[in-house]
């Protein structure tokens, strides 16, 4: 190969290297879609950084609600939508007050608050909705939201290796614990804690297991209040999803 050919060959390699370097740099850059943040690139996207308050009062009712502001605008908006939906439902349930004179004493109420329950791999939020729309007593409902480190909202099937196929065996563990309670009603438990996804929508993932939350009336009388059942990972270690939980 002549000196000129060698020179041309080296120049060609340098030009090719420059194009490859530019190509790699371009491919590594991720642009948000429509200006929205890429949650996976935010450190601890579901971590709470502030608390947002909503208060409203009129002659008929009072509303006090709270939800967390997080590192992710998308997750914060998710909480805002949930709380907004609860407020809208309460106002719909109490729309009769305008036609009932005795309802003007302002005894109706809606209170929404939450607690943050962090663990090593999961950030949990437990919302409690207490409402009184008339009658003998109010209603308490709890709703949980659990996010992994990437900011993904976990569903019931995320807890298991084989998704919902492993769910039935897990519910048996929960039912067995409920049956150990004094005065437990087997029929009530079979209905409220049976292998139906709607019965297990509220759960918290800790470093040692999964805690399932049951609202008053779900698996026992109102007088028993809310009931929480914790199942350690060791009890279902063959089916637990290792990507979601820590089995140490």
C-alpha positions as CSV (number, residue, x, y, z in Angstrom):
1,X,0.0,0.0,0.0
2,X,1.4,3.4,-1.0
3,X,2.0,6.4,1.3
4,X,-1.0,8.2,-0.2
5,X,-3.3,5.2,0.2
6,X,-2.3,4.9,3.8
7,X,-3.0,8.6,4.5
8,X,-6.4,8.4,2.8
9,X,-7.2,5.2,4.8
10,X,-6.3,6.9,8.1
11,X,-8.4,10.0,7.3
12,X,-11.4,7.8,6.4
13,X,-11.1,6.0,9.8
14,X,-11.1,9.3,11.6
15,X,-14.2,10.5,9.8
16,X,-16.0,7.2,10.5
17,X,-15.1,7.4,14.2
18,X,-16.5,10.9,14.5
19,X,-19.8,9.8,13.0
20,X,-20.0,6.8,15.3
21,X,-19.2,9.0,18.4
22,X,-22.0,11.5,17.4
23,X,-24.4,8.6,16.8
24,X,-23.8,7.2,20.3
25,X,-24.2,10.5,22.0
26,X,-27.5,11.1,20.2
27,X,-28.9,7.7,20.9
28,X,-28.2,8.1,24.7
29,X,-30.2,11.2,25.0
30,X,-33.8,10.7,26.0
31,X,-36.2,13.5,25.4
32,X,-39.4,13.6,27.4
33,X,-42.6,13.0,25.4
34,X,-44.7,16.2,25.1
35,X,-42.7,17.8,27.9
36,X,-43.7,15.1,30.5
37,X,-40.9,13.9,32.8
38,X,-39.5,10.4,32.4
39,X,-40.3,9.0,35.8
40,X,-37.6,6.4,35.6
41,X,-34.9,9.2,35.5
42,X,-36.1,10.9,38.6
43,X,-34.5,9.9,41.9
44,X,-37.2,8.4,44.2
45,X,-40.0,9.7,42.1
46,X,-42.7,8.8,44.6
47,X,-41.0,10.4,47.6
48,X,-43.0,13.0,49.4
49,X,-41.6,16.6,49.3
50,X,-44.6,18.6,50.5
51,X,-48.3,18.3,51.6
52,X,-51.1,19.8,49.6
53,X,-54.3,20.9,51.5
54,X,-57.9,21.3,50.3
55,X,-60.5,22.9,52.6
56,X,-64.1,23.8,51.9
57,X,-67.0,24.7,54.2
58,X,-70.5,25.8,53.7
59,X,-73.8,25.7,55.7
60,X,-74.2,22.0,55.0
61,X,-70.8,20.3,55.2
62,X,-67.0,20.6,55.8
63,X,-64.3,19.1,53.6
64,X,-60.7,18.7,54.7
65,X,-58.4,16.8,52.4
66,X,-54.7,16.2,52.1
67,X,-52.4,14.6,49.5
68,X,-48.7,14.4,49.0
69,X,-46.6,16.4,46.5
70,X,-43.9,14.1,45.3
71,X,-40.7,14.3,43.2
72,X,-42.8,13.3,40.2
73,X,-45.5,15.7,38.8
74,X,-47.2,12.7,37.2
75,X,-47.5,10.9,40.6
76,X,-48.6,14.1,42.3
77,X,-51.3,14.5,39.6
78,X,-52.4,10.9,40.3
79,X,-53.0,11.7,43.9
80,X,-54.8,14.9,43.0
81,X,-57.2,13.0,40.7
82,X,-57.9,10.4,43.4
83,X,-58.7,13.0,46.1
84,X,-60.7,15.1,43.6
85,X,-62.8,12.1,42.7
86,X,-63.5,11.4,46.4
87,X,-64.7,15.0,46.9
88,X,-66.9,14.9,43.8
89,X,-68.5,11.7,45.0
90,X,-69.1,13.2,48.5
91,X,-70.8,16.2,47.0
92,X,-73.0,14.0,44.8
93,X,-73.9,11.8,47.8
94,X,-74.9,14.9,49.8
95,X,-76.7,16.7,47.0
96,X,-80.0,16.2,48.9
97,X,-79.0,18.8,51.5
98,X,-80.4,21.6,49.3
99,X,-83.9,20.1,49.7
100,X,-83.8,19.3,53.4
101,X,-84.0,22.3,55.8
102,X,-82.6,20.3,58.8
103,X,-79.4,19.7,56.8
104,X,-78.3,23.3,57.2
105,X,-76.6,22.6,60.6
106,X,-73.3,21.7,58.9
107,X,-72.9,18.2,60.4
108,X,-72.0,16.4,57.2
109,X,-68.3,16.0,56.6
110,X,-65.5,14.5,54.5
111,X,-62.0,14.0,55.9
112,X,-59.2,12.6,53.7
113,X,-55.7,12.1,55.2
114,X,-52.8,9.8,54.5
115,X,-49.6,8.3,56.0
116,X,-46.4,7.6,54.2
117,X,-45.0,4.1,54.8
118,X,-41.6,3.7,53.1
119,X,-39.6,0.4,52.8
120,X,-36.4,-0.6,51.1
121,X,-37.9,-1.2,47.7
122,X,-41.3,0.3,47.8
123,X,-42.9,3.6,48.8
124,X,-46.4,3.1,50.2
125,X,-49.2,5.6,50.9
126,X,-52.3,4.8,52.9
127,X,-55.2,7.1,52.4
128,X,-58.1,7.1,54.9
129,X,-61.4,8.6,53.8
130,X,-63.9,9.3,56.6
131,X,-67.3,10.6,55.4
132,X,-70.6,11.3,57.1
133,X,-73.5,11.8,54.7
134,X,-76.2,11.2,57.2
135,X,-77.5,8.2,59.1
136,X,-76.4,6.3,62.3
137,X,-72.7,6.6,61.7
138,X,-70.1,7.6,59.1
139,X,-68.2,5.5,56.6
140,X,-64.4,4.8,56.6
141,X,-62.6,3.6,53.5
142,X,-58.9,3.1,53.1
143,X,-57.0,3.1,49.8
144,X,-53.3,2.3,49.3
145,X,-50.8,3.3,46.6
146,X,-47.5,1.5,46.4
147,X,-44.7,2.5,44.0
148,X,-41.4,0.8,43.2
149,X,-38.1,2.7,42.8
150,X,-38.8,3.6,39.2
151,X,-42.1,5.2,40.1
152,X,-44.3,2.3,38.8
153,X,-47.6,1.9,40.6
154,X,-47.8,-1.7,41.8
155,X,-50.8,-3.9,41.2
156,X,-51.9,-7.0,43.1
157,X,-50.3,-9.2,40.4
158,X,-47.0,-7.5,40.8
159,X,-46.5,-9.2,44.1
160,X,-46.2,-12.6,42.7
161,X,-43.8,-14.4,40.3
162,X,-46.7,-15.8,38.2
163,X,-48.9,-12.8,38.6
164,X,-52.5,-13.3,39.6
165,X,-52.1,-17.1,39.2
166,X,-50.4,-17.2,42.6
167,X,-53.0,-15.0,44.2
168,X,-55.4,-17.7,45.4
169,X,-52.8,-19.4,47.6
170,X,-52.0,-16.0,49.1
171,X,-55.6,-15.4,50.0
172,X,-55.7,-18.7,51.9
173,X,-52.9,-17.4,54.1
174,X,-54.8,-14.2,54.9
175,X,-58.0,-16.1,55.6
176,X,-56.3,-18.4,58.0
177,X,-55.0,-15.4,60.0
178,X,-58.4,-13.8,60.1
179,X,-59.9,-17.0,61.4
180,X,-57.6,-16.9,64.4
181,X,-59.2,-13.8,65.6
182,X,-61.6,-14.1,68.6
183,X,-65.2,-14.1,67.4
184,X,-64.2,-14.7,63.8
185,X,-67.1,-15.4,61.4
186,X,-66.1,-17.9,58.7
187,X,-68.8,-16.9,56.3
188,X,-68.0,-13.2,56.7
189,X,-64.3,-13.9,56.0
190,X,-65.0,-16.1,53.0
191,X,-67.0,-13.3,51.5
192,X,-64.8,-10.3,52.4
193,X,-61.4,-12.0,52.1
194,X,-62.2,-14.5,49.4
195,X,-60.0,-14.8,46.3
196,X,-61.4,-11.8,44.5
197,X,-59.1,-9.0,43.4
198,X,-61.5,-6.3,44.7
199,X,-61.1,-7.7,48.2
200,X,-57.3,-7.1,48.1
201,X,-57.0,-3.6,46.6
202,X,-55.4,-2.1,49.7
203,X,-52.0,-3.5,50.7
204,X,-48.7,-2.3,51.9
205,X,-45.3,-3.8,51.0
206,X,-42.8,-3.7,53.9
207,X,-39.3,-5.1,54.2
208,X,-40.6,-8.2,55.9
209,X,-43.9,-9.0,54.2
210,X,-47.2,-7.8,52.8
211,X,-49.9,-6.3,55.0
212,X,-53.5,-6.4,53.6
213,X,-55.9,-3.7,54.9
214,X,-59.6,-4.5,55.4
215,X,-62.2,-1.8,56.1
216,X,-64.9,-1.9,58.7
217,X,-67.7,-4.3,57.7
218,X,-65.5,-6.1,55.2
219,X,-64.5,-9.2,57.2
220,X,-66.1,-8.4,60.6
221,X,-68.8,-6.2,62.3
222,X,-68.5,-2.4,62.4
223,X,-67.6,-2.6,66.1
224,X,-64.4,-4.5,65.2
225,X,-63.2,-1.5,63.1
226,X,-60.5,-1.8,60.5
227,X,-58.4,-5.0,60.4
228,X,-54.9,-5.4,59.1
229,X,-53.4,-8.8,58.3
230,X,-49.6,-9.1,57.8
231,X,-48.2,-12.1,55.9
232,X,-44.4,-12.5,56.1
233,X,-42.5,-13.2,52.8
234,X,-41.3,-16.5,54.3
235,X,-44.9,-17.8,54.2
236,X,-45.1,-17.4,50.4
237,X,-41.4,-17.2,49.4
238,X,-41.8,-19.6,46.5
239,X,-44.3,-17.3,44.8
240,X,-43.3,-13.8,45.9
241,X,-41.9,-11.6,43.1
242,X,-38.2,-11.0,43.9
243,X,-38.1,-7.8,41.8
244,X,-40.7,-6.1,44.1
245,X,-39.8,-7.3,47.6
246,X,-36.8,-8.2,49.7
247,X,-36.9,-11.7,51.1
248,X,-34.1,-11.4,53.6
